[in-house]
Every structure is written in structure tokens, then in C-alpha cells.
Amino acid sequence: MRVEVVLFAHLSSFQPDGLGGRHSRTFDLEDGTTIAGVIASLGLPDQPRVIFVNGRHAPESQVLHEGDRLAIFPPVAGG
């Protein structure tokens, strides 16, 4: 299945193509792949993160489906 993955802020440096910056990349994943599986395969640091699938908040245990758009942000703070 094909899933679009977008990494934001400093996490973008973990995109395999090395382009950096806020951009997306489409991955071919096996059926049943979870968000946690994508995070592990990208080697993202073990830190808090904000995750959305198709614009909705999602847990790392969520299974991805064909055509999903996975967006991962580092924690945000401010006021």
C-alpha cells in the first residue's frame, strides 16, 4: 500500500531522501503497518510527538491504510 508521510520541523531531516524542510514522501508499506512501524523505520528519536492521519489525531498503534497521509510534528509549545 502507498502512504504519504510528512515530517515537520527538525524531524524532516529523517526523510530518507535527505531533502530536509517540510515536504512529503510516499512510501510503499506492507498491509498492517502501524504508525509506530513507520516511526521505527525512519529512526525518529524517542521523544514526544504529535501525529495526524488524514488530518485527525492518531495514536502510534493505529494501522495505516492505502492512501493515508501521515503527518508527524515535534511537540509544540508557546503562548
C-alpha positions in Angstrom: 0.0 0.0 0.0 1.1 3.6 -0.6 1.1 6.1 2.3 2.2 9.7 2.2 4.5 10.7 5.1 5.2 14.3 6.1 7.7 15.2 8.7 7.7 18.7 10.2 10.4 21.0 11.8 13.6 19.2 12.8 12.0 15.7 12.1 12.2 16.5 8.4 15.9 15.6 8.4 14.9 12.0 9.0 13.3 11.8 5.5 15.3 9.2 3.6 15.8 11.4 0.5 17.8 13.9 2.6 16.0 16.9 1.2 15.2 18.4 4.6 12.5 21.0 5.0 8.8 20.5 5.3 7.9 18.0 2.5 6.3 14.7 1.9 7.3 11.4 0.6 5.2 8.5 -0.5 6.2 5.1 0.9 5.2 1.6 -0.2 4.3 -0.2 3.1 3.1 -3.7 3.9 -0.6 -4.1 4.8 -1.0 -3.9 8.6 1.8 -1.4 9.1 1.3 0.8 12.1 2.4 4.4 12.7 4.9 3.0 15.2 6.3 0.9 12.4 6.9 3.9 10.2 8.4 5.8 13.1 10.8 3.0 13.8 11.8 2.5 10.1 12.6 6.2 9.8 14.7 6.1 13.0 12.8 9.1 14.6 14.1 10.0 18.1 12.3 8.6 21.1 10.6 11.8 22.2 7.0 13.1 22.4 5.4 13.9 19.0 2.1 15.0 17.6 0.6 12.6 15.0 -2.2 13.1 12.5 -3.6 10.7 9.9 -5.7 12.4 7.2 -6.0 15.5 9.4 -7.1 13.6 12.6 -5.1 13.0 15.7 -3.9 9.4 15.8 -2.1 7.0 18.3 1.1 5.3 17.3 -0.7 1.9 17.4 -3.1 2.9 14.5 -2.8 0.7 11.4 -2.3 2.7 8.2 -4.3 2.2 5.0 -3.9 2.7 1.3 -3.8 6.5 0.5 -3.4 7.7 4.1 -1.5 10.9 4.8 0.6 10.6 7.9 1.9 13.9 9.4 4.3 13.9 12.4 5.2 17.0 14.3 7.6 17.5 17.2 6.0 18.8 20.4 4.8 22.4 20.2 4.7 25.0 23.0 4.3 28.6 23.3 1.7 31.2 24.1 
